[in-house]
Amino acid sequence: MHVDAYAKLTGIPPLPSVAPALEALLNQSMLRVEVVAEPRFCGSWFADAPNNGHGLFHLVNTGECLIESEALDETWHLQAGDLVVFPHGASHRLRARDAATDITTSLICGELRYASHTRHPLSHALPACFVVRDAQADLLFRQLSAMMVEIARTEVPGRKVLLNKLADTLFTLAVCDYAHRHADQQGLFAALADNRICRVLQAVHEEPGHAWTMQGMAGLACMSRSAFAERFAQLMNVPPMQYVTQWRVNVAERLLQDPELSVASIAERLGYSSEAAFRRLFKRVSGTCPGRIRAGSRHGRPPDAVRH
């Protein structure tokens, strides 16, 4: 889903330059969204979801329920069409709104896995929990969620694949929705709303192998080096060059999944003068070495299953 297309389809005007910068980030994301359960409940019920190290989401198919978590200041009431996301997998409980009700509540539940050893910028930016309300969502979001619900009710060929692809798209729309509604907060989304810093982030996301320097990034932002460094760190909570390094390692983990690309070619593509220098930096930042990522890929295991 192209983010600029999202703005056209939904009618929500994009923040200055946010669309291409966020799109460049999402396009490089090693995020796997997968539907893992489709429970149905009636009467008095509850379901606990412990923190298993992965992000979790719940789309209310039919009915309604309450959701409680230490990550929330209060109990939330969810209705049909609402999507609640716990990007970091905070433990929570879903339960019936009324113990005496005979309303059947069905959910589509899934996991979000960043297949990366280096924490992804998007993971840093998203809160412990957020919700997209069906009543406040745009038409495209409601159409996609309705399509997921319809497919979940049928035995159409390729049902699981279709659900996973739609869930991935729905999560992208949810992130876009959150970005537009919370651009005033600190972090990635606030940085994307700052024209000068956003311009730099977009360029870094699109061209991680460029020979980035503080002077070059400051020039792109039309700021002095000191003002740029201060503003970037204030918004992103990390110095500019450190962000560039972390982003390169994120991109490298994705490229290492391609058996046609050698480690040396990946190092060159990401702007490193030698394979040895790249290997040292990769291990320092990610905690593992490129060979282990490559080995896990050959055996069909996601990078998060590969341990140093």
ABEGO torsion letter per residue (X at the ends): XBAAAAAAAAGBBBBBGAAAAAAAAAAABBBBBBBABBBBBBEBBBBBBBBAGBBBBBBBABEBBBBBBAABABBBBBBBGBBBBBAAGBBBBBBBABAABABBBBBBBBBBBBBBABBBAAAAABBABBBBBAAABBAAAAAAAAAAAAAAABABBGAAAAAAAAAAAAAAAAAAAAAAAAAABBEAAAAAABAAAAAAAAAAAABAABBBBAAAAAAAAGBBAAAAAAAAAAAAGBBAAAAAAAAAAAAAAAAAABAABBAAAAAAAAGBABAAAAAAAAAAAAGBBAAAAAAAAAAGBBAAABBX
